[in-house]
Amino acid sequence: MSDKVVTLAHGAGGKQTAELIDKVFKAHFSNPEFTADDAAVLDMQSGKLAFTTDGFIVSPYEFNGGNIGKLSICGTVNDLSCMGAKPLYMTCAFVIEEGFELDELEKIAAAMEKTAKEAGVKIVAGDTKVAGKGQVDKVFITTTGIGRVMENAHTSGTFAKPGDVIIVTGDIGRHGCTILLERNDFGIEADVKSDCAPLWNTVEKMFEATDDIHVIRDATRGGVGTVLYEISAQSNVGIKLNAPDIPVADGVKGVCGMLGLEPLYLACEGTLVVVAPKDKAQALLDALHECPYSKNAAVIGEVTEENAGKVVLETEIGAQTLLAQPSGELLPRIC
């Protein structure tokens, strides 16, 4: 395209809009179901479907380990995967600030293409709007995904039972810590990379190991701690964590130590919280350790009858403390 930046004309529905769609989006998202019509028409088999939607306004839009495009695919794929659903189709809607560089937009589209291919999901439809200068922070993306639920998958935040174990599929807090460092508000340098990753293949491997999985949750905004409080409330159970068993990368530990942050409340974008019977834990860990994004998977605690609705943390010295219930926004605009 002759223009080097997005202009209001690119969102007006005329020649420039068509050119933007053809040269950027269609070039990266093309597949047999991708349509220029008002809606994609899809072939669907019988069975249960999972359906989700999500918005992404991360700032900065590019970070160590990915960009908003990769994040938008991972977020939707992972939400479907948590329900035991194989991701099939996605739509995406862009709101782009006037003046945004087209080369940067193409990088975002290319990241979406690559991540969707890895996850096995097809982008079939979308929308593009251009907002005036200052009305949007660079680029926002909204995605919707559809997946087919596996017959042996029955997961919900209401299914946690006393005696179950709590598993995390990787070390925690890396995405939130990465975004904090990218903003450079504190002038801290640390070797931290976002864990942003599509996790359908990881979930599929877990279900091959056992279909007795009660809860799978994506620990995004609010991190693992927030997810555990949500599960404890939904299932009316207590949760006890063993602090030494919680995997945290050294860089994240260092940043949290300097700033007084709790890694349990930093966002993850490639780590799941899994609740399953204790006798299935080893089979799940064996499966997870064979997957590229879950080599640091670990059992970090258990579900209890006591302290319903609360999360208790047992420290390195054996003392027990109530994990403070999350409130407010720890790191705004991380996803």
C-alpha positions in Angstrom: 0.0 0.0 0.0 1.2 3.5 -0.7 0.3 4.9 2.7 2.6 4.1 5.6 0.2 4.8 8.4 -3.5 4.1 9.0 -5.7 7.0 8.1 -9.4 7.6 8.8 -10.0 6.7 5.1 -9.0 3.1 6.0 -12.0 2.9 8.2 -14.5 4.6 5.9 -15.5 1.5 4.0 -14.2 2.5 0.6 -11.2 1.7 -1.5 -8.7 2.2 1.3 -10.6 -0.1 3.6 -10.7 -2.8 1.0 -7.0 -2.4 0.3 -6.2 -2.6 4.0 -8.2 -5.8 4.4 -6.7 -7.4 1.3 -3.1 -6.4 1.8 -2.9 -7.0 5.6 -5.8 -9.1 7.0 -6.7 -11.4 4.1 -3.1 -11.9 3.3 -2.5 -13.4 6.8 -5.8 -14.9 7.7 -6.9 -16.5 4.4 -8.5 -19.9 4.6 -11.4 -21.7 2.9 -13.9 -20.3 5.6 -12.5 -16.7 5.5 -15.2 -14.5 4.1 -15.7 -11.0 2.7 -19.5 -11.5 3.3 -21.4 -10.2 6.3 -20.9 -13.5 8.2 -19.0 -16.7 7.9 -21.0 -19.8 7.2 -19.5 -22.8 8.9 -20.0 -26.6 9.0 -20.5 -27.8 12.5 -20.8 -31.4 13.8 -23.1 -32.4 16.5 -22.1 -32.1 20.2 -21.5 -29.4 22.7 -19.9 -26.1 21.6 -17.9 -23.6 23.7 -18.3 -20.0 22.8 -16.2 -17.1 24.2 -15.3 -13.4 23.5 -12.6 -11.2 24.8 -11.1 -7.7 24.4 -7.4 -6.9 24.3 -6.0 -3.4 25.0 -2.5 -4.2 26.3 -0.1 -1.3 26.6 2.6 -1.5 25.3 1.1 -3.5 22.4 4.5 -5.2 21.8 6.4 -6.8 24.6 9.1 -9.4 25.3 7.6 -12.6 24.2 4.8 -11.4 21.9 2.5 -8.6 20.9 -1.2 -7.8 21.1 -1.9 -10.0 18.1 -0.4 -13.1 19.6 -2.1 -12.3 22.9 -5.5 -12.0 21.3 -5.2 -15.5 19.8 -3.7 -17.1 22.9 -6.4 -15.5 25.2 -9.3 -16.9 23.2 -7.8 -20.3 22.4 -6.9 -20.8 26.1 -10.4 -19.8 27.3 -11.9 -22.4 25.0 -9.3 -25.0 26.0 -10.2 -24.5 29.7 -13.6 -25.9 28.9 -12.0 -28.9 27.2 -13.0 -27.5 23.8 -10.8 -27.8 20.7 -10.6 -24.3 19.2 -12.2 -24.3 15.7 -13.0 -20.8 14.5 -12.4 -17.2 15.5 -13.4 -13.7 14.5 -11.5 -10.6 15.3 -12.4 -6.9 15.3 -9.7 -4.2 15.2 -10.0 -0.6 16.4 -7.0 1.2 15.1 -5.8 4.7 16.0 -5.3 7.1 13.1 -1.6 7.3 12.4 -0.7 3.8 13.5 2.1 2.5 11.2 1.0 -0.1 8.7 4.2 -2.1 9.1 3.4 -2.5 12.8 -0.2 -3.6 12.0 1.2 -6.2 9.7 3.5 -7.5 12.4 0.4 -7.9 14.6 -1.5 -9.7 11.8 1.6 -12.0 11.2 1.7 -12.9 14.9 -1.9 -13.8 14.8 -1.5 -15.9 11.7 1.4 -17.8 13.3 -0.3 -18.4 16.6 -3.6 -19.4 15.1 -1.7 -22.0 12.9 0.0 -23.4 16.0 -3.3 -23.7 17.8 -5.2 -25.2 14.8 -7.8 -22.4 14.8 -9.1 -20.6 11.8 -9.9 -16.8 11.7 -13.0 -16.6 9.5 -14.4 -13.1 9.8 -13.7 -9.7 11.3 -14.2 -6.0 11.4 -12.0 -2.9 11.1 -12.6 0.5 12.6 -10.3 3.5 12.6 -10.6 6.0 15.5 -9.3 9.5 15.5 -5.9 10.4 16.9 -6.0 10.1 20.7 -9.3 8.2 20.8 -7.5 4.8 21.0 -4.2 3.8 22.4 -2.6 2.5 19.2 -4.7 -0.6 18.6 -7.4 -2.6 20.3 -8.5 -6.2 19.3 -11.7 -8.0 20.2 -11.9 -11.7 19.4 -14.7 -14.3 19.6 -14.0 -18.1 19.5 -15.9 -21.3 19.0 -14.7 -24.7 20.0 -16.0 -28.2 20.1 -16.1 -29.7 23.6 -14.6 -33.1 23.9 -17.0 -35.8 25.1 -14.9 -36.7 28.1 -14.4 -33.1 29.3 -16.5 -31.8 32.1 -14.8 -28.8 33.8 -16.2 -25.9 35.8 -15.2 -23.7 38.7 -18.0 -25.3 40.7 -16.5 -28.8 40.6 -13.5 -28.5 43.0 -13.7 -31.0 45.8 -11.9 -31.4 49.2 -8.9 -33.6 48.7 -8.3 -32.4 45.1 -4.8 -31.0 44.3 -4.0 -27.7 42.8 -1.6 -27.8 39.8 -0.1 -24.9 37.9 1.1 -25.7 34.5 4.1 -23.4 34.6 5.9 -20.7 36.7 3.6 -17.8 37.6 3.5 -14.0 37.1 5.7 -13.7 34.0 3.3 -11.8 31.8 2.3 -9.2 34.3 5.9 -8.7 35.3 7.0 -8.3 31.6 4.4 -5.6 31.0 5.5 -3.8 34.1 9.1 -3.8 32.9 8.2 -2.8 29.4 6.6 0.4 30.6 9.8 1.3 32.4 8.0 3.2 35.1 10.5 2.0 37.7 13.7 1.8 35.7 14.2 -1.8 36.6 16.1 -4.2 34.2 15.4 -7.9 34.6 15.5 -11.0 32.3 11.8 -11.6 32.2 9.8 -12.9 29.2 6.0 -13.2 28.9 4.7 -16.7 29.1 2.1 -15.9 26.4 1.3 -19.2 24.6 -1.6 -21.1 23.0 -2.4 -24.0 25.3 -4.9 -26.3 23.5 -2.3 -29.0 22.8 -1.3 -28.9 26.5 -4.9 -29.4 27.5 -5.4 -32.1 25.0 -2.4 -34.0 26.5 -3.9 -33.7 29.9 -7.2 -35.2 28.8 -5.3 -38.1 27.2 -3.7 -38.8 30.6 -7.0 -38.6 32.4 -10.5 -37.2 31.9 -11.0 -36.9 35.7 -10.2 -33.2 35.7 -12.5 -31.0 37.7 -11.4 -27.4 37.0 -9.1 -25.7 34.4 -8.7 -22.0 34.5 -6.6 -19.5 32.6 -4.7 -17.3 35.2 -4.8 -14.0 33.3 -5.9 -10.8 35.0 -5.3 -11.1 38.7 -3.1 -14.1 38.3 -3.3 -17.5 40.1 -4.4 -15.9 43.4 -7.5 -14.4 41.9 -8.4 -17.6 40.1 -8.1 -19.6 43.3 -10.3 -17.2 45.2 -12.9 -17.5 42.4 -12.8 -21.3 42.5 -13.0 -21.4 46.3 -16.1 -19.2 46.1 -17.8 -21.1 43.3 -17.2 -24.5 44.9 -17.6 -23.3 48.5 -14.3 -24.9 49.5 -11.0 -23.8 51.1 -7.7 -23.8 49.3 -4.3 -24.4 51.0 -1.1 -23.5 49.2 2.4 -24.5 50.0 4.6 -21.5 49.2 7.9 -23.4 48.5 6.2 -25.4 45.8 4.9 -22.4 43.8 7.2 -22.0 40.8 8.3 -18.4 40.2 11.1 -17.4 37.9 14.1 -15.7 39.5 13.6 -12.5 37.5 10.0 -12.3 38.6 11.0 -13.0 42.3 13.6 -10.2 42.1 11.2 -7.6 40.6 8.4 -8.6 43.1 10.9 -8.3 46.0 12.0 -4.8 45.0 8.4 -3.5 44.5 6.6 -5.4 47.2 4.4 -7.3 44.7 2.8 -10.8 45.2 3.6 -13.1 42.2 0.3 -14.9 42.8 -1.5 -11.8 41.7 0.5 -11.1 38.6 -1.0 -12.1 35.2 -0.1 -15.2 33.4 -0.9 -15.7 29.7 0.5 -19.3 29.2 -0.2 -20.9 32.6 -3.3 -22.7 33.7 -4.6 -23.6 37.1 -5.8 -27.2 37.2 -7.9 -28.9 40.0 -8.0 -32.7 39.9 -8.2 -35.7 42.3 -4.9 -36.4 44.1 -4.5 -39.8 42.6 -4.5 -38.3 39.1 -1.8 -35.7 39.9 1.2 -37.7 38.8 -0.3 -38.7 35.5 -1.1 -35.1 34.8 2.3 -33.9 35.7 3.9 -36.5 33.5 1.8 -35.4 30.6 2.5 -31.7 31.3 6.2 -32.1 31.6 6.3 -33.5 28.0 4.7 -30.3 26.6 6.7 -27.3 25.6 4.8 -24.7 27.6 4.4 -26.7 30.9 7.8 -28.1 31.8 7.6 -26.3 35.1 4.2 -27.7 36.1 3.9 -28.4 39.8 1.4 -29.3 42.5 1.2 -26.2 44.7 -1.6 -27.0 47.1 -4.9 -28.8 47.9 -8.6 -28.2 48.2 -9.9 -28.4 51.8 -13.2 -28.4 53.7 -11.9 -25.8 56.1 -11.8 -22.1 55.4 -14.4 -22.2 52.7 -14.1 -19.3 50.3 -10.6 -18.5 51.5 -7.0 -19.2 50.3 -4.4 -20.0 53.0 -0.7 -19.9 52.3 1.7 -22.1 54.2 5.1 -20.4 54.3 8.6 -21.8 54.1 8.9 -21.9 57.9 5.5 -23.7 58.3 3.5 -20.7 59.4 0.0 -20.3 57.8 -1.3 -17.0 56.6 -4.4 -15.9 54.8 -3.7 -14.8 51.3 -5.2 -11.3 51.0 -8.2 -11.3 48.8 -7.5 -9.3 45.6 -9.1 -5.9 45.1 -8.6 -3.0 42.7 -6.3 -3.3 39.7 -2.7 -4.3 40.4 -1.4 -3.8 36.9 -3.9 -2.0 34.6 -4.3 -2.9 31.0 -2.4 -6.2 30.9 -4.7 -7.9 28.4 
